[in-house]
Amino acid sequence: MKLGARSLLAAGLLACATLVPTPVRAEEPAASAEAKAGARAAAENGTNAFKESRYAEAVDMFLRAESLFHAPTHVLMLARSYVALGKLVLAKEAYLSIVREELGPKAPPAFKRAKVDAEKELADLSPRIPSLQVSTTPEAKNVVVTVDDKLLPAALLGIPSPIDPGTHVLRATAEGLAAPEKSVTLKEGEKTAVVLELAPVANAGPITPVRTPVGPPVPDVGREQSAGKTSPGRIAGVVLMGLGVAGLGVGGVFGGLSLAKRAEADEAFDACGVNCWGPPADEVRALDEDANKKGTIGVIGLAAGGALTVTGVVLFVVSKRSPGKAPAKAFVTPWIGPQGGGLAGRF
């Protein structure tokens, strides 16, 4: 039984799935290096914002830096930004994460300095954090308490809990019961206990914080593409395979150059530290930019080379087995993305 053009095209697409992973694996170190470079850029912006007393922006920048690449220096500056904003509870948790982290013998000096600074600043901060104890009376079923519209876990009712200084709004409900809203203002280091008195209320029900569902956007598939008549040849397949191999070679060379430049940038940044400034910071940025350019060329070369190679193989096979006209609605399209390349098609 002879294979038709559609069957051969399906085989080509299957081959794509096995051939493309090679460029993906090749670019994984480059992706990690890109993340480190991006983290440095975000941390630098955060440091500038902190020095200019734009603390909310500094928090955003250091959170971004930490999401890209973990470094105790990012978390230390994040904790300091929280302190400046009066968010002492979050600051304490950030300091604790640094203090509890085990640093290896080869950890950069900046990381070790960050841990020493975190221990000292944590000791100074802890006595400044207020505590609030919330309880309700009388006993009731399904009691729900919120502090500033945030749910207070039932396990924390009647227990002193750390809270930021400032004014806080307390609410409580239960089955058929509700307590009058109450505000309490706490100063740094102050310890306060509040009792919310529940009373019968018609049609009262538990209050819960509003949660807006968030989900990924639904992709727009778009209209189906209709391919015209195609007449793939073995010569075209060989040419595409040749171009693909060349692209893989170029991508591999530039990927290696990018990794080398990224290593230089890492060494320069480790020597400079988190508060890098002036000519040393300019040198790090220049090395990162050079690595980014070479890395982009490498990724494009690897992805395009893999896609072209697979396309050539598919066209070569289809041409060999089915020299006639291809079905009107069968098509194959190469694609390129940051994580690799391949073919998409319908048959």
N, C-alpha and C positions, 0 to 999 in steps of 0.2 A: 504494500500500500504506500503510494507516494505521498510525501508531505506537501501540503499546499503552502502558498505564500504566507497565509495567516499563521499557520503552525510554525513556520520557520521564523517569522517575526517574533512570535511568543518565545521561541528558544533564544533569540537574540536578546530579548528583554531580560530573560532569566540569566543569561551570561553577564549582562550589565550588573546585576545584583552581586555577582561574585567577583567582578573585576574592579568595581569602583572602590571598595573598602581600602585598597592600598593607598591611594592619595589621602583618604581620611585619616588613616593611622599616621601618615607621614607629617600631617599638619598639626597633630595634637600638641606636640611641644610648643609649636609656634603660637597656638591658641592660648596656652598657659602663659607664655611670655607676653602676649598681647594683653592679657588680663592684668599682669603685674605692671605693665606700662600704664594702662588705664587707671589702675589703683594709685599709682604715683601721681598722676595728673590730678585725680580727684582729691587726694590728700594735700597736694600743694594749694589747690583752690580753697580747701577747708582751712588750711593754716592762714592763708591771706584773710579769709573772712573772719577768723577768730581774732587776728590781730586788729582788725577794724571793727570789732565788737558786733559783728553780724553773726550772732551765735546760732540762730535758727538755721541760717544757710550753712554754717560750719557743721552742724549736726547732719544735715542732708549730705554734704560732701563726704564726711568721714564714714557715714553709713554706706554710701556708694563704694567708697574705697575698700571697706571691709568686706562687702559682698563680692567684690572682684578678687581680692587677695587678702588673706588674713595676716595681720601684723599687729603685735602689741602696741606699736606706736600709733596706729590708727585708733585703737580702742582707748588709749590714754587721752588723746586729744578729744575723742568723743565724750569721755567722762568729764573732762574739763569744760566742754561746751554745755553739757547738761547742768553742771554746777552753776555756770554763769546764768543759765535760764531759770534757775530755781527748781529744777527737776532732780532733787537730791536722791530720790529712790532709784531712778534709772542710773544716775551717776555711780551710786554705790555698787549696783550690780555690774556695771562696766569695770570698775576698779577690781571687784572680786574676781572677775573672769581673768584679769591679767595676773593677779596674785596667785591664783590657783593653777595657772598654766605652767607646765614643766618645760623649761627651755633646755635644749641640747647643748653640748659643749661647743658646737660650731655655730651657735646662734650669733647673729650680728651684735656688735656692742650696743647699737641703738636699742635693740630689743631688751638687752639686759638692763640698760639704764631706765627704760620704760617700766620694767617690773619694780625696780627700786623706788622710782618716783611714785608708782601706784600704791605701794605699801605705805609710804609716808602720807600721801594725800588721803588715803582711805582712813587712816587713823585719825586724821584731823576732821574728816567729814562725818564719821559715824555719830559723834555726840550731837551734831547739829540737826539730825533728822527727827522730826516730831513723830509721835505715835497717837493713833486714834482707836479707841475701843468702842464698838457699836453693838448695842443689844436692844431687844424688843421686849415689851410686856403688854398684856399677859401672854402665856404660852398659846401658840396657835399652829395650825397646819399650813404647810406650803408657804412659809414666810419668805418674802423676797425683799432684799434690801439693796438699794443702789447708792453709790457715792459718786456724785457728779455724773449721773446717768450711766455709770458703769456698774455692772453686777458685782456685789460683794459675795464671794463664795460663802456658802452656809457654814463651812468649817471654820471661818474666821469670825463668826458672830460671837461676841463676848470675849474676844481675844485682842489685846493691843497689837496693832499692825502699823508698820512704818507708812508714812504718808508725807507728801510734800508740804512745806509751809504755805499758808494762804487760806482763803475762804473756800469751804466745801459745802455742797448741798446734799442733804441726806433725805431719802424717801424710803418708805416701807409699806408693804401690803401683805395681806394673807387672804384666806377664804372668808369673804364677807367682812373683812376688816381693812382699815387703812390708818396710817399715822400722819399727822400734819407734817408738811415739809419743814425741815429744820436746817438752818445754816450754822456752821461753826468755823471760827477763824483760829488757826494755830500759828504760833511763832516758832522759830527754829529752836529745837530741843524741848519743846513743850509736849506734855503728855496729857491727853484729855479722854474722858469717858462720856458717852452720850447714850441715853436711853430713849428710844422711840416708842411712844405709847399708842398702841393699836386700839381703835374704837370701831364699833359696828358702822358700816356704810352700805347703803343699798346698792346692789349690782356691782360691788367691788370685786375686782379680780387681780391676780398677780400682775405686777408690772415687769416688763422685760425690756432690756435695751434693744433698740431697733438695729437690726443687721440687714444691710443692703446686700443682696446677693451679687457677687462679682464673679464673672466667668470670662473665659477667653472669647474674643470676638469670633463670630461665625464666619468662616472663610467664604469668600465669594468665588464660587467655582467658575463662573463665567459661562459664556456660550461655547458650545462644542465647535471645535475647528473641523472644517471639512477640507480634506486634502484632495488636491487635484490628481490627475494621472501622474504616476511616477514610473520611471524606468531605470532602476538602480543597476549599475554594472560592476563587474568585478574590478575594473580599473579604478572606479571611484572609491570602492571599498579599500583597495590597497593604498590609494593616496591618503584617505582619511586616517588609516592606521599609521601611516608614516608620520603624518602631522601630529597625531596623538602621542606617539613615542617621543617626538621632538619636544612637545609641550611638557611631557612628564620630566624629560631631562632638564629643561629650563626651570621648571618648578622646583625640582630637587636642588639644583645649584643655588637658586635665590633663597630657598628655604633655609639651607645651611648658612648662607651669608647672614640672613636675618637672625638666626639663633646666635651666631657669633657676636653680632652687634648688641643683641639683647643681653648677652652675658656681660659685655663691657658696661652697659647701662646699669645692670644690677650691682656690679662691683663699685661703680662710681657713686650710686645712690647709698649703698651700705656704708661707704666711707664718709658720706656727707651727713646722713641722718635725716630724721623726719622734718626738722626745721631748716632744710637745705635752702640756701639763699645765695644770690649773686652769681658770679662766674661758675662755681661748681654746679649750681642748679641749671644754668644755661647749657653746660656740657652734658648733663644727664638728658635734658630735653632734646639736644641735637642728636645724641646717640639713639634715643627712642624714635625720633622722626626718621632717621636713616634706617633703623630696623623695621619700622612700619612700612616704608616704601618697598624695601626688599621683600618683606613678608607678604605684602599684597601681590607683588609680581609672582612670588612663589606659589601662593594659593591659587591664583588665576591659572598659572601654568599647569599645576597638578590637576585642578578640576577640569579645565578645558582639555588637557591631554587625555585624561581618563574618559571623558565623554566622547571625544573624537575617535579614540581607539575602539570603544565599544560600538559606536555608530558604524565605523568601517567594517567591523566583524559582522554585524547584522546585515549590512548591505551586501557584503561579499557572499554570505550564505544565501540570502534571498535571491541574489542574482544567479547563483549557481544552480539552485533548485527550481526556481520559477522565473524563467526569462520573459514570460509574458507580462501583460498589464497587471498592475497591482489593483486590488479591489478599491473602489472609489472612496470608501470610508475608512480605509486602513491608513494610519499615519504614525510616524515616529518623530519625536522632537528631542534633541539634546537639551539638557538643562545644567546650569552651573550655580552653585550656592556656596556659602562660607564654609560648609562642612563637607564639600565634595561635589561630585557631578554625576550625571547618568543620563538615562533616557526615559521619556514618558511617551506612552503611545496607546492606541486603541486598535484592536484587530477583530 
